[in-house]
Amino acid sequence: MNALVLASTDGTLEFSTGMQDPVAGPGEALVHLQAAAVNRRDFWITRGGYPNIQAPCILGSDGAGIVEAVGKGVDPSWIGKQVVIYPSLDWGESQNAQGSDFRILGMPDHGTFAEKISVPAQQLTEKPPHLNMHEAAALPLAALTAYRALFSQGRLQSHESVLITGIGGGVATIGLKLAHACGARVLVSSSSEDKLARALALGATAGVNYTRENWSDELASSHGRVDLILDGAGGENFGELLPLVKPGGRVVSYGGTAGPSVTFPIRYHFWNQLQLIGSTMGSPTDFAEMITFVKKHDLKPEIDSVTPLEGGGDLIASMAGSPQFGKLVLQIS
């Protein structure tokens, strides 16, 4: 089968036409993938910025397709169904946090940048009928991450306000749609005026360019402080977010694309009794709730572009400049 493979630990990606087809083992389903989506995680793996990189490995965490076969113990009625794949394995028993065996598809296990994948049948969910295959493939990891961060961890309510940083990224953009759908007032930040304008068209109340001097003061004076901040950047400017949160408010961090270390004015943390909350991916319960929410509100992820699988290497490399608004999708079959 065709697949996009991390050929070596130095980050080399190769489009292979000779990978062995997987088979459905006991408890598994074989999915003929139609589309997959690229995540920031794939980019960092090619740059060596991810722990325990192994090669060769088929990358990719997000995928949608048609069940082709099932293994022993799996209901055969799955065969022929259009499905999306829960993008991780072995979350564990606790809803509070993932267990020690938790891992994400596409490293070290083979992922979705291939014509076929075999996964535990419990990872499958029927494709929401209002989504096409490209949209379904763009949904899982980003929407799951955003849903858990906003609702399970951030406890966002319909009467509250939320600031979503780095709008344009996959998690931030679907996060905007999720928060807006629940009735919350959504503010966004970006370094791109075009991305801010597009976010306003999707329902954001206001946007601010964080490259401007005193941007946080501008946002607070014009729109007030928020109940919740959703941030995937971290980095040395993380501290600029804390003065934007109402006393007793929450800051949920789901990533560190701007750097692994943060500094912030501790007085805002303790004096305003803020809650700093971490969030990673999401549990099977979060995934099921997210799918239900998406179907209820007819939500669709924003798709920046669709590229043939063989062009996936160049597509992942293009993420260095973060030019996209929404998800980058690979057409597989």
N, C-alpha and C positions, 0 to 999 in steps of 0.2 A: 504494500500500500504506500501511498504518498504521505510524507510527514515532514514537518519542520523540526529539525533535531539540533539540540545543543551538542555539538560534536566533541568539544573539549572544554576543559575548565577555564580556558582563557577567553571564553565567550564566543567562540566561533559557531555560527549558525549555518546549517546546511539543509538544503531542500533535497530530501532523499526520495527516490521512487522505488526503493527496494526493501522497505521495512516489513518485517514479518507481521501478518495480520494477527491481532489478538483473538482469543477465543473466550467464550463465556464459561467460567468455571462454576462450581457449586455456589449458589446464592448470587450469581452475577448476571448481568445483562450486557449483550453486545450491541452498541449503538453505532449505526452508520451516520456519522456526523455530517451535517449540512453546512454549518457555520460555527465559527469560534470567535471569541473576542480577545483582544490584547489588553493586558493590564500593566500598570507600572511595575509590578513584581517581575514580569518577563524582562523588562528593560534592565532592572537592577541585577537580575541573574546574569545577563550578558556582560554586565560591567563588573562582575565579581563582588557586588555589594549585597550578597545574600549568603547566609551561613550554610555550610555543608553542601556546597555545590557538587553534584555528581554528573559524570558524562560517560557515555552518551545518554541523553534523556530527551524525550519529546516534551517540549514546553506546552503551556496553555492550561488555564484553569476553567475557562468558560466555554460551554458548548451546548448546541442544540442539534437534534437529529431524530432519526427513526430507529426504533428498536428492531434489530435484525434477528436476534436469537437470544435465548435465555438458557442458563445452566440449571442443573439439578436443584429442585426445591423452589424454583421461581415460577410464579403464575404465568402460564403461556399466553394469557390474554394481553400481556405487555407487547407481544410481537406485533409490529405494524403501527404502534402508537408513536405520535410525535411527542418528544420529551425535552425537558431541560435538565441539566445535571447539577445537583448540589455540589459546589466546587471544592469540598474538602473531605477528609476521611478521619474517622475516629475522634470526633469531638470529645467524647467522654460522657460521663453520667451527670455532671453538674451544669446547670444553666448559667451559673455565675462566671465560669471561665472554662477554657478548653483544658483537656487532660494532657498528660505527658506524651501520649501517642498521636496527638493531633498533627496533621500535616495537610498541605494544600496540594491539589492536583497540579501536575506539571513540574514537580521537583520535590522529592526524589522519584515519586511514582510517575509513570508516563502520563502525559496530559492530552489536551484536546486539539493540538495543532496537527491533526492527522485525520485520515479518512474514517478510521474506526477507533473505538475505545471500549474496553470492557471495565465496568464498574459494578460495585455492589448494587443490587436492584433497589435497595433502600435509598440510594442516592438519586433516584429518578422521580420526577414530577411531571405530570402531563403538561404540555405547553399551553399557557393561557391562550384561549382561542382568538383573542383580539390582536395577538402579536404574530408577525411573520417570523421566519427562521432567523433572520439577521437580528431582529429586535429581541427575540428570545435568547439568542446567544449572548447578547450584550447585557443581559439582565443580571445573571446570578451573583458574581463576586461583588460588583459595585453596589447593587441594590441591597444585597444581604448586609454588607458592611455599613451602608448608610442607614438601613432600617434598625439594626441593632444599636448603632451609635446614637441615633435620634430618639428611639422609643424605648428599647429595652434598657439601655444604659443612661441615656439623657432624659428620659421620662418627659419628653416634649408633650405639651397639652395644646389644645386648639386655641386657647385664649392667650398663648405666650408668643414671644418673639425669639428668633434664632438668627445668628450670624453664621453664614457658611463661608469659610475662607477658600481661596483658590478655585473660584468657580470656573468651569471649563473642563476640569478633570472628571473622570467617570463617576467617582463616588460623590463628589460635590454636586454634580449636575443632576443625578437622579435623587440626591438628597434634597435639592431644591424642590423637585416635583413631589416627593413624598411629604415634605413639611408643608408645602402649599396645599396639598390635597387634604391634609388633616385640619386645615383652617388656621395654621400659625402664620404670623407675619414674618417674612423672610427677607433678611438683608444679606448682601454678598460682597465679597472683595475679590479683586483680581489686579494683575499688572496690565491688563489689556482692556482698553475702552470698548473694543468690539465685543469682547466676551461679556462685559458688564451690560452692554445694550441688549445682547441676546438673552441674558438672564432676566432682564426686566420684561422682555417679551414672553418669557415663560412663567411669569407671576411674581418675581421678586419685587418687593416694595421699593428698594433702593440699592444702589451699589456704589462702592468707593474704590478708587485706585490706590493700592497700598504703597505704591512707589512715590506718592506725593508726600511732601513734608507735613507732619502733624495730621496725617489722615485719620487716625483714631479719634483725635479731638474733633475733627470735622464731622465724623460719623455720629459721635455721641451728642454733639450740640444740635445737629440737624434732626436726628431720629431717636435720640434717647438710648439708654443702655438696654441690653438684651437679657433675657432669661437664660439663654443657652448659646454657647459657641460650639460649632462643629469644625474641628481643625485637623488636617492631615499633613501639615507642613512641619510644625515644631520649629527648630532652629533658633538662631540668636534673637530673632524678632518676636518670639513667642510671648515675651513679657508685655508687648504692646497690646495684647488682647485682654489682659486681666482688668484694666480700668474700664473696659466696655461692658462688663458684666454687672448686673444688678446685685445688691447684697443678697446673699443666700443662693445665688445663681450657680450654674454649672458650666464647666468647660470639658468637652469630650474630645480626646485625642485618639485618632485612629491610624496615625502614620507619622513619619518623620522625613519627608522628602527634602526639607531644607536643612537637614542635619540632625544627628542623633542626640545632640546635647542642647539643652535650653537653659536660659536664665530668665528670671522674672522678679519683679519687685514683691518680695515676700509679704510686705504689709498689706497689699491688696488681697492676698490669699487669706490671711488670718483675720484681718479687721473686717472685711466684708463677708467672712465666713463662706468662702467659695468652695465648691466641690470640684476637684480635678479628677476626672474619671478616664480610665483607659478603656479602649474597645478594640477588639480584633475579630474580623470576620463575623461569624455568627453560628449559632447552634442549629441543629435540625429544626427545633421549635421556632427559632427566629426565621428560618428559611420558609417554613410553612406559613407563618403569619405574614411574611412579606409577600409571598405569592397571592395569598388571599386579599391583601390590601391592594396589590397591583390590579387584580381582576375587578375588585369592587369599584375602583376609581378609573378603570380603563387607562392606566398609566403606561407610557411607552418610554424606554430609554432614548436619549438623544444619540443619534449615530452620526459621527463625523464623516466617515468614509467606509467603503467596502473594497477590499483588495483581495486578489486571488492568493491562495495559500503560498504559492511559489514566491510571491513578493513580500512575504512576512518578515524576512530579515531586514530589508530596507525600511519597512514600516516601523518595526521596533526601534531601529536606530534613529528614526525621525523623532522619537519621543524625547530626545535629549533637549530639544528646544520647547517642549510642551506646546506645540502649535494647535492641538486639537481642541474642539469643543464637543464633549461627549465621548462616545466610545469608538474605537477603531476596530473594525470587524474584518475577519478573514472569511472569504467564500471558499468552502471546501468542496462541496459536491452539488 
